[in-house]
């Protein structure tokens, strides 16, 4: 009877949220920090190629690339997060992702310092993003993964990049 009473039910809202976030993440670095993207958002990973600059776009929008006949915008995630710009190295990549915009899902390229690995993250390894006070927005974080003795910031790409819809042609 105890099992049916609900005391051992679905758990707290935080536990339910962590369970929903459990899964596979592509991890990458920006500077000294590691981040994760849900693998279902990732289309492919490519080496940095020539990026055609586009005038009058925000600074973090590097321009566009021609990926097998499809022109896609490219975002420098370092600049988007307020980190200093950095020259591309042999480890710098573009992660091609699907981002939900207001009207449709759009393919974008995201420049990162390096790609690390695909990581399986269990619900027990995920914490909610901490509160930093009223003026700090953390809704771009799905949560924090505590894996292999480190903390990886799990990103909500739709929140991180969805605000950039003004430069994407509809």
Residue, then its C-alpha position, 0 to 999 in steps of 0.5 A: x500500500x505504501x507504494x501506492x500512497x504517492x510518497x514514493x511517486x515522481x519526486x520533487x520538481x527538481x528531481x523531475x527536472x533533472x530526470x527530463x534533462x538526463x541524456x547525451x550531451x556534446x561537450x565543448x570548451x570555451x576558454x577554460x570552461x566546459x559546456x554541453x549541448x543536447x546531442x539531438x540539437x547537433x547536426x554535425x561538427x565541421x572544421x572552421x571554414x571561410x566565413x563571409x562577413x555580413x554588415x550590420x549584424x551584432x558583433x557575435x555574428x561572424x557571418x555566413x558559411x556555405x555548407x553543401x549549398x545551404x547558407x547558414x549564419x555562424x555565431x561566435x559563442x565566445x563573443x555571445x558570452x562576453x569572452x574575448x575573441x580568439x584566433x582559430x586554432x586547429x581545435x576550433x570547430x563549428x557545431x551546426x545546430x538546430x535552434x527553435x526561433x519564433x516561426x521555425x527551427x533554423x540551422x546555425x553554426x556555433x564557433x567553439x574553441x574545441x569539442x570534447x566528447x559525447x557524454x551520457x549524463x544521469x539525472x543524479x549528476x544534474x543540478x538546477x542552475x543556481x540563483x545569482x540574484x534578481x538581475x542575473x538571468x540564468x534561463x539559458x542554462x538547462x542545468x549543471x552537470x557534475x561529471x568526472x569531478x568537473x562541472x559542465x554548464x548544460x546550455x539551452x540553445x533556444x534561449x542562448x541563440x533564439x534572441x538573435x532571430x533579428x539577423x536570420x532571414x525569415 
